[in-house]
Amino acid sequence: ETKGRKTVMPQSTHKQSSKSCLCCRFKREPKIPPAHEDPELAAQEQRLDYHADDQRLRREEFEENLREMGLEMEKEEGTKLPGVGFLKIHAPWDVLCREAEFMKLKMPTTKVYCLESYQKVNMFLQKVTAPLQPKVGENQTENEKHLSYPFSREKQHLAKYIMGKSHLFIFDGQTSANQPESHPIVMYLILVLSLQILYEQWASYSIFYKYQPIGLVRKYFGEKVGLYFAWLGVYTQMLIPAAIVGVIVFLYGCATVDNNIPSMEVCDERNNITMCPMCDRACSYWKLVTACGTARASHLFDNAATVFFAIFMALWATMFMEHWKRRQMRLNYVWDMTSFEDGEAENVKLTCRDRMPAYMTIITMMIFVTLAIVFGVVLYRVSIMTALHMSSTPTFRTNIRATVKTTAAIINLIIIIIMDEVYGAIARWLTIMEVPKTDKSFEERLIFKTFILKFANAFTPIVYLAFFRGRIIGRPGKYLYVMGSYRMEECAHAGCLMELCIQLCITMLGKQLIQNNLFEIGVPKLKKMLRQRKIDKNHQEELNRTLHRHEKDHFLGPFVGLNPEYMEMIIQFGMVTLFVASFPLAPLFALLNNVIEIRLDAKKFVTELRRPIAVRAKDIGIWYTLLRGISKVAVIVNAFVISFTSDFIPRLVYQHMYSPDGTLHGFVNHTLSYFNVSHFQPGTEPMVPMHLGYKVDVCRYKDYRDPPWSDTPYEFSREFWAILAARLAFVIVFQNVVMLMSDFVDWLIPDIPKDISIQIHKERNLVVELFMKQERGKKYRNTVRDPSPQPLRSNYQYHAVSSLGTK
């Protein structure tokens, strides 16, 4: 145990025969059942025995491979857990040194140098942020740093030994879950003290306003977990300005709703505008003034500040990516990960023909599921809207219309939550079909497939509401029908932006409250309660007193990786950026969720899950690529939302081309076309044409078409083509201008902070100087032992190397 690190692995308690030879173990004679036994029962027992033998042989082969790698194993006897045994794996010093050299693990040396940084600025920031720092003893800005270099067995005398060479790798932060029991001080410092500090200063909801102790998280859980929480912290901090601006945009809409001319015209009863029926037969004519509430609510999210906020969020996404790159580089330097390279590479790559079955399955399944979800929600809306219009009271009808919008969004949420679990299982199955050669390749392919499926699952209803609903409905007298007699659903007079906002709000809040937080809290506690119910209370108290730490940890939940944590944040990032033009409060909801999410995940890692194996990493991997892709797509999506979903472009065109006084007076009438009720198709006219108390000859509907008395009745008017051209031009200009601004910000901000770049360059020079000093000392010692003159060629070689090093 004093030679190196030790890891404890659970194993089954099958008895093993260590004396049986390898060839005999693979040549077992099948059991012949006695004559009096049932043949079927005997065959079943034989299959079970074969399965148990196969498991035992696999484990023996695995343990033999570990021994060949130089590891030492010790089976723990007398375990108190029924059906579970533990195998202690010891890593001798020479094995640790060999693997550290192979991994190019950077180790601190005895050489100490001063850090050149902006001391006054750092001291000022440290004083300002002192109340926000956790009390973990590592928040002070250090002015000195130990020089680090990739470990080498030939130069291990340069390493900085803290408590002897057996603890060199223990204090590097890559310790195993169980440290040597012969060193109780080390056990207490690393396991008990660190865990207690993390519980008090990280996994507590009362300190939600403080920074995370990322350094201690990295030391206890490893770089990969540390990078996740560091990224989550940066993302949450960057949401603060986005949430503030979003609230300001929303408040601007609230402050200007009473002065909004289109809303005032809709709510003015003197206009006396009669609208065409919303459905066939059951629906009758209705007054535009009944849509007053919807028009006023739409202005809260569809106003002049929407364009500004969309541009701001596009630049915000770029700033967030650049800020994270700089933060990641700073952590790499502090954690000595700047020269780390992942040695895991895939030797055999699959061809397109090998991948085609899996990807074709994904595409086909996604198309069918997407169409089924959209079609099902459309049928629900259409059927319920037809039923509610048969009501005789307009007030009841308006309330039911709002209820249908909300219930449809809730149905979409339920479908999304259910299909997320299905998609996750299918993505794993498809990845297994591809047979990746390495764990990294398997993880990246799994992430990519899961992201495509879950992203499409979450955003399909939103895309339908934003770009398809109300655009393929036809016109009065010539509507498009589905399922025989159901008309395609229309948008309200104020557009579909309000329903898009409702769908985004319910989906975002529902996923965060139900799928993320409730499942993360409720499901683990339920599993833990079920595990504890299987054990008698008296027996459980006895076990708590006698069990070792690793035996108690076996009752905790298994660590399933960081992919689910990243996935929910990536989907949330899509909600915040993709359709933010229609829902400016999305950053605020994301901020409130993430403040809880950080402490929730911290509490889960500290108290609910087994300690994960520390994995070295210098970045967040494929997740960064997905973030950049979403931020680029967000620019295009928001351009289309502003141009085609909102009324921003029609208002702009009317104000500058058709308005007699340059204002929006008359805009509502400009957006409505005329229809002669005598042109209804037989069997589609209202059953109660006198519903409003008077006979209707001409009704209005929202579209840009020629009137029935023109030479081209019901054809698209010149205004329609002018507005369409303006919309397309806006998309092109908005996309190019915003992307150009984002690229400029990307170019303007360096990926590596200047002080870190200087320190890395200085550290490389100091490493060369240290090695040259050691070589000169070695040469001097050799000269003292052997005073004979050295060849001139050797001196020339020495000076050449020295010049190269100091350069």
Backbone hydrogen bonds, N-H to C=O, Kabsch-Sander energy under -0.5 kcal/mol:
donor,donor_aa,acceptor,acceptor_aa,energy
4,G,1,E,-0.7
6,K,178,N,-0.5
7,T,89,I,-2.6
9,M,7,T,-0.5
9,M,87,L,-2.8
11,Q,85,G,-3.9
18,S,16,Q,-0.9
20,S,17,S,-0.7
25,R,21,C,-1.7
26,F,22,L,-0.9
27,K,24,C,-1.2
37,E,34,P,-1.0
42,A,38,D,-2.4
43,A,39,P,-2.4
44,Q,40,E,-2.0
45,E,41,L,-2.4
46,Q,42,A,-2.2
47,R,43,A,-2.0
48,L,44,Q,-2.1
49,D,45,E,-2.5
50,Y,46,Q,-2.4
51,H,47,R,-2.4
52,A,48,L,-2.5
53,D,49,D,-2.7
54,D,50,Y,-2.4
55,Q,51,H,-2.2
56,R,52,A,-2.3
57,L,53,D,-2.6
58,R,54,D,-2.2
59,R,55,Q,-2.2
60,E,56,R,-2.5
61,E,57,L,-2.4
62,F,58,R,-2.2
63,E,59,R,-2.7
64,E,60,E,-2.1
65,N,61,E,-2.0
66,L,62,F,-1.7
67,R,63,E,-2.0
68,E,64,E,-2.1
69,M,65,N,-1.2
70,G,67,R,-1.6
71,L,66,L,-2.0
72,E,90,H,-2.7
74,E,88,K,-2.6
76,E,86,F,-2.5
84,V,81,L,-1.6
85,G,11,Q,-3.7
87,L,9,M,-3.4
88,K,74,E,-3.2
88,K,86,F,-0.5
89,I,7,T,-3.8
90,H,72,E,-4.1
90,H,88,K,-0.6
91,A,5,R,-3.0
96,L,92,P,-2.2
97,C,93,W,-2.4
98,R,94,D,-2.2
99,E,95,V,-2.6
100,A,96,L,-2.4
101,E,97,C,-2.1
102,F,98,R,-2.0
103,M,99,E,-2.6
104,K,100,A,-0.5
105,L,100,A,-2.6
107,M,149,Y,-2.6
109,T,147,L,-2.9
110,T,158,L,-1.2
113,Y,145,K,-2.1
115,L,143,N,-3.0
117,S,115,L,-0.9
119,Q,117,S,-1.6
122,N,118,Y,-2.6
123,M,119,Q,-2.7
124,F,120,K,-2.1
125,L,121,V,-2.6
126,Q,122,N,-2.4
127,K,123,M,-1.9
128,V,124,F,-2.2
129,T,125,L,-2.5
130,A,127,K,-0.6
132,L,129,T,-1.1
133,Q,129,T,-0.6
133,Q,130,A,-1.2
136,V,134,P,-1.6
142,E,140,Q,-0.5
145,K,113,Y,-2.0
147,L,111,K,-3.0
149,Y,107,M,-1.6
151,F,105,L,-2.9
155,K,152,S,-0.7
156,Q,153,R,-0.7
158,L,155,K,-1.7
159,A,156,Q,-1.1
160,K,108,P,-3.1
161,Y,159,A,-0.9
162,I,160,K,-0.5
163,M,164,G,-0.7
167,H,164,G,-1.7
168,L,165,K,-1.4
171,F,167,H,-1.7
172,D,169,F,-0.9
173,G,170,I,-0.9
174,Q,169,F,-0.7
178,N,6,K,-0.6
183,H,180,P,-1.4
187,M,183,H,-2.1
188,Y,184,P,-2.6
189,L,185,I,-2.9
190,I,186,V,-2.6
191,L,187,M,-2.1
192,V,187,M,-1.1
193,L,188,Y,-3.2
194,S,189,L,-1.0
195,L,191,L,-1.2
196,Q,192,V,-2.4
197,I,193,L,-2.4
198,L,194,S,-2.5
199,Y,195,L,-2.1
200,E,196,Q,-2.1
201,Q,197,I,-3.2
202,W,198,L,-1.2
203,A,198,L,-2.2
207,I,204,S,-0.9
208,F,205,Y,-1.2
210,K,207,I,-1.7
211,Y,132,L,-3.3
214,I,212,Q,-2.0
217,V,213,P,-2.3
218,R,214,I,-2.6
219,K,215,G,-1.9
220,Y,216,L,-1.9
221,F,217,V,-2.9
222,G,218,R,-1.9
224,K,615,V,-2.2
226,G,222,G,-2.1
227,L,223,E,-2.8
228,Y,224,K,-1.5
229,F,225,V,-2.0
230,A,226,G,-2.1
231,W,227,L,-2.7
232,L,228,Y,-2.6
233,G,229,F,-2.0
234,V,230,A,-2.2
235,Y,231,W,-2.7
236,T,232,L,-2.2
237,Q,233,G,-2.3
238,M,234,V,-2.4
239,L,235,Y,-1.0
240,I,236,T,-0.5
240,I,237,Q,-1.2
242,A,238,M,-1.0
243,A,239,L,-2.8
244,I,240,I,-2.2
245,V,241,P,-2.4
246,G,242,A,-2.3
247,V,243,A,-2.3
248,I,244,I,-2.0
249,V,245,V,-2.4
250,F,246,G,-2.2
251,L,247,V,-2.7
252,Y,248,I,-2.1
253,G,249,V,-1.8
254,C,250,F,-2.0
255,A,251,L,-2.4
256,T,252,Y,-1.6
257,V,253,G,-0.6
259,N,256,T,-0.7
260,N,257,V,-0.8
261,I,259,N,-0.6
264,M,260,N,-2.1
265,E,261,I,-2.4
266,V,262,P,-2.0
267,C,263,S,-2.1
268,D,264,M,-0.6
269,E,267,C,-0.7
271,N,268,D,-1.2
272,N,269,E,-0.7
274,T,272,N,-0.5
275,M,273,I,-0.5
275,M,286,W,-3.3
276,C,700,R,-2.5
281,R,684,T,-1.1
282,A,280,D,-3.0
286,W,275,M,-1.3
288,L,273,I,-2.1
290,T,287,K,-1.3
291,A,288,L,-2.0
292,C,289,V,-1.5
295,A,291,A,-2.1
296,R,292,C,-2.3
297,A,293,G,-2.3
298,S,294,T,-2.3
299,H,295,A,-1.2
300,L,296,R,-0.6
300,L,297,A,-0.9
301,F,298,S,-1.2
302,D,298,S,-1.9
303,N,301,F,-0.6
306,T,303,N,-1.6
307,V,304,A,-0.5
308,F,304,A,-0.7
309,F,305,A,-2.3
310,A,306,T,-2.2
311,I,307,V,-2.1
312,F,308,F,-2.6
313,M,309,F,-2.5
314,A,310,A,-1.7
315,L,311,I,-2.1
316,W,312,F,-2.5
317,A,313,M,-2.2
318,T,314,A,-1.5
319,M,315,L,-2.6
320,F,316,W,-2.7
321,M,317,A,-2.1
322,E,318,T,-2.4
323,H,319,M,-2.7
324,W,320,F,-2.3
325,K,321,M,-2.0
326,R,322,E,-2.1
327,R,323,H,-2.4
328,Q,324,W,-3.0
329,M,325,K,-2.1
330,R,326,R,-2.1
331,L,327,R,-2.2
332,N,328,Q,-2.2
333,Y,329,M,-1.8
334,V,330,R,-2.4
335,W,331,L,-2.7
336,D,333,Y,-1.1
337,M,332,N,-3.8
338,T,332,N,-0.7
340,F,337,M,-1.2
343,G,341,E,-0.8
345,A,343,G,-0.7
347,N,345,A,-0.6
349,K,347,N,-0.5
355,R,351,T,-1.8
356,M,352,C,-1.7
359,Y,355,R,-2.3
360,M,356,M,-3.0
361,T,357,P,-1.9
362,I,358,A,-2.1
363,I,359,Y,-2.7
364,T,360,M,-2.7
365,M,361,T,-2.5
366,M,362,I,-2.8
367,I,363,I,-2.3
368,F,364,T,-2.2
369,V,365,M,-2.7
370,T,366,M,-2.5
371,L,367,I,-2.5
372,A,368,F,-2.4
373,I,369,V,-2.5
374,V,370,T,-2.6
375,F,371,L,-2.8
376,G,372,A,-2.4
377,V,373,I,-2.4
378,V,374,V,-2.4
379,L,375,F,-2.4
380,Y,376,G,-2.0
381,R,377,V,-2.6
382,V,378,V,-2.8
383,S,379,L,-2.6
384,I,380,Y,-2.3
385,M,381,R,-2.7
386,T,382,V,-2.2
387,A,383,S,-1.9
388,L,384,I,-2.7
389,H,385,M,-1.7
390,M,387,A,-1.0
391,S,388,L,-1.7
397,R,393,T,-2.0
398,T,394,P,-2.4
399,N,395,T,-2.2
400,I,396,F,-2.3
401,R,397,R,-1.9
402,A,398,T,-1.8
403,T,399,N,-2.1
404,V,400,I,-2.6
405,K,401,R,-1.7
406,T,402,A,-1.9
407,T,403,T,-3.1
408,A,404,V,-2.4
409,A,405,K,-1.6
410,I,406,T,-2.1
411,I,407,T,-2.4
412,N,408,A,-2.2
413,L,409,A,-2.0
414,I,410,I,-2.4
415,I,411,I,-2.3
416,I,412,N,-2.4
417,I,413,L,-2.4
418,I,414,I,-2.2
419,M,415,I,-2.8
420,D,416,I,-1.8
421,E,417,I,-1.0
422,V,418,I,-1.5
423,Y,419,M,-3.2
424,G,420,D,-2.1
425,A,421,E,-1.7
426,I,422,V,-2.3
427,A,423,Y,-2.8
428,R,424,G,-1.7
429,W,425,A,-2.1
430,L,426,I,-2.5
431,T,427,A,-2.0
432,I,428,R,-2.2
433,M,429,W,-1.6
434,E,430,L,-1.0
435,V,431,T,-0.7
435,V,432,I,-0.9
442,F,438,T,-2.2
443,E,439,D,-2.6
444,E,440,K,-2.5
445,R,441,S,-2.3
446,L,442,F,-2.3
447,I,443,E,-2.6
448,F,444,E,-2.3
449,K,445,R,-2.3
450,T,446,L,-2.6
451,F,447,I,-2.6
452,I,448,F,-2.1
453,L,449,K,-2.3
454,K,450,T,-2.7
455,F,451,F,-2.5
456,A,452,I,-2.2
457,N,453,L,-2.2
458,A,454,K,-2.2
459,F,455,F,-2.0
460,T,456,A,-1.5
463,V,459,F,-2.7
464,Y,460,T,-2.2
465,L,461,P,-2.1
466,A,462,I,-2.1
467,F,463,V,-2.4
468,F,464,Y,-2.1
469,R,464,Y,-2.5
470,G,489,E,-1.0
471,R,468,F,-1.8
472,I,468,F,-0.6
475,R,478,K,-1.2
478,K,475,R,-2.6
480,L,473,I,-1.9
482,V,486,Y,-3.4
485,S,483,M,-1.7
486,Y,482,V,-1.8
487,R,485,S,-0.6
488,M,480,L,-1.8
492,A,495,G,-0.5
495,G,492,A,-2.1
500,L,496,C,-2.4
501,C,497,L,-2.2
502,I,498,M,-2.2
503,Q,499,E,-2.5
504,L,500,L,-2.4
505,C,501,C,-2.6
506,I,502,I,-2.6
507,T,503,Q,-2.4
508,M,504,L,-2.6
509,L,505,C,-2.6
510,G,506,I,-2.6
511,K,507,T,-2.4
512,Q,508,M,-2.0
513,L,509,L,-2.9
514,I,510,G,-2.7
515,Q,510,G,-1.1
516,N,511,K,-2.4
517,N,512,Q,-2.4
518,L,513,L,-1.7
519,F,514,I,-1.6
520,E,516,N,-1.5
521,I,517,N,-1.9
522,G,518,L,-3.5
523,V,519,F,-1.3
525,K,521,I,-1.4
526,L,522,G,-2.4
527,K,523,V,-2.4
528,K,524,P,-2.4
529,M,525,K,-2.3
530,L,526,L,-2.2
531,R,527,K,-2.2
532,Q,528,K,-2.1
533,R,529,M,-1.8
534,K,530,L,-0.9
535,I,532,Q,-1.2
540,Q,536,D,-2.6
541,E,537,K,-2.4
542,E,538,N,-1.8
543,L,539,H,-2.2
544,N,540,Q,-2.4
545,R,541,E,-1.2
546,T,542,E,-1.5
547,L,543,L,-2.9
552,K,548,H,-2.1
553,D,549,R,-2.2
554,H,550,H,-0.6
555,F,552,K,-1.5
556,L,553,D,-1.4
557,G,608,E,-2.4
560,V,558,P,-0.6
566,Y,562,L,-2.6
567,M,563,N,-2.7
568,E,564,P,-1.8
569,M,565,E,-1.3
570,I,566,Y,-2.5
571,I,567,M,-2.4
572,Q,568,E,-1.7
573,F,569,M,-2.4
574,G,570,I,-1.9
575,M,571,I,-2.0
576,V,572,Q,-2.2
577,T,573,F,-1.9
578,L,574,G,-2.6
579,F,574,G,-0.5
580,V,577,T,-0.6
582,S,579,F,-1.5
583,F,579,F,-0.6
586,A,583,F,-1.8
589,F,585,L,-2.0
590,A,586,A,-2.4
591,L,587,P,-2.3
592,L,588,L,-2.4
593,N,589,F,-2.1
594,N,590,A,-2.5
595,V,591,L,-2.0
596,I,592,L,-1.1
597,E,593,N,-2.6
598,I,594,N,-2.5
599,R,595,V,-0.9
600,L,596,I,-2.5
601,D,597,E,-2.9
602,A,598,I,-2.2
603,K,599,R,-2.5
604,K,600,L,-2.1
605,F,601,D,-2.5
606,V,602,A,-2.2
607,T,603,K,-2.6
608,E,603,K,-0.7
608,E,604,K,-1.4
609,L,604,K,-1.6
610,R,557,G,-2.7
623,W,620,I,-1.2
624,Y,621,G,-1.3
625,T,621,G,-0.7
626,L,622,I,-2.0
627,L,623,W,-2.1
628,R,624,Y,-2.3
629,G,625,T,-2.2
630,I,626,L,-2.4
631,S,627,L,-2.4
632,K,628,R,-1.8
633,V,629,G,-2.4
634,A,630,I,-2.3
635,V,631,S,-0.8
635,V,632,K,-0.6
636,I,632,K,-1.0
637,V,633,V,-2.6
638,N,634,A,-2.5
639,A,635,V,-1.6
640,F,636,I,-2.0
641,V,637,V,-2.4
642,I,638,N,-2.5
643,S,639,A,-2.0
644,F,640,F,-3.2
645,T,640,F,-0.9
645,T,641,V,-1.0
646,S,641,V,-2.1
648,F,642,I,-0.5
649,I,642,I,-0.6
651,R,647,D,-2.2
652,L,648,F,-2.1
653,V,649,I,-2.9
654,Y,650,P,-2.4
655,Q,651,R,-2.4
656,H,652,L,-1.6
657,M,653,V,-1.9
658,Y,653,V,-0.6
658,Y,654,Y,-1.3
659,S,654,Y,-2.6
667,F,664,L,-2.0
670,H,666,G,-1.6
671,T,667,F,-1.3
671,T,668,V,-0.6
672,L,669,N,-0.8
673,S,701,Y,-3.3
675,F,699,C,-2.0
677,V,675,F,-0.6
677,V,697,D,-2.1
679,H,676,N,-2.3
680,F,677,V,-1.3
684,T,681,Q,-2.1
687,M,281,R,-2.3
691,H,688,V,-1.2
693,G,690,M,-1.4
697,D,695,K,-0.5
699,C,675,F,-2.2
700,R,274,T,-2.0
701,Y,673,S,-1.6
703,D,671,T,-1.4
703,D,701,Y,-0.8
705,R,703,D,-0.8
706,D,715,E,-3.0
710,S,707,P,-1.7
714,Y,706,D,-1.7
715,E,712,T,-1.5
717,S,704,Y,-1.7
721,W,717,S,-1.3
722,A,718,R,-2.2
723,I,719,E,-2.6
724,L,720,F,-2.4
725,A,721,W,-2.3
726,A,722,A,-2.0
727,R,723,I,-2.5
728,L,724,L,-2.4
729,A,725,A,-2.4
730,F,726,A,-2.3
731,V,727,R,-2.1
732,I,728,L,-2.1
733,V,729,A,-2.6
734,F,730,F,-3.1
735,Q,731,V,-2.3
736,N,732,I,-2.1
737,V,733,V,-2.7
738,V,734,F,-2.4
739,M,735,Q,-2.2
740,L,736,N,-2.1
741,M,737,V,-2.3
742,S,738,V,-2.5
743,D,739,M,-2.6
744,F,740,L,-2.0
745,V,741,M,-2.2
746,D,742,S,-2.4
747,W,743,D,-2.4
748,L,744,F,-2.4
749,I,745,V,-1.9
757,S,753,P,-2.3
758,I,754,K,-2.2
759,Q,755,D,-2.2
760,I,756,I,-2.5
761,H,757,S,-2.0
762,K,758,I,-2.5
763,E,759,Q,-2.7
764,R,760,I,-2.0
765,N,761,H,-1.7
766,L,762,K,-2.3
767,V,763,E,-2.2
768,V,764,R,-1.9
769,E,765,N,-2.4
770,L,766,L,-2.6
771,F,767,V,-2.4
772,M,768,V,-2.6
773,K,769,E,-2.3
774,Q,770,L,-2.0
775,E,771,F,-2.4
776,R,772,M,-2.5
777,G,773,K,-2.3
778,K,774,Q,-2.3
779,K,775,E,-2.6
780,Y,776,R,-2.4
781,R,777,G,-2.3
782,N,778,K,-2.2
783,T,779,K,-2.1
784,V,780,Y,-2.2
785,R,781,R,-1.9
786,D,782,N,-2.4
795,N,791,P,-1.3
796,Y,792,L,-2.2
797,Q,793,R,-2.1
798,Y,794,S,-2.1
799,H,795,N,-2.4
800,A,796,Y,-1.9
801,V,797,Q,-2.2
802,S,798,Y,-2.5
803,S,799,H,-2.3
804,L,800,A,-2.1
805,G,801,V,-2.3
806,T,802,S,-2.4
807,K,803,S,-1.6
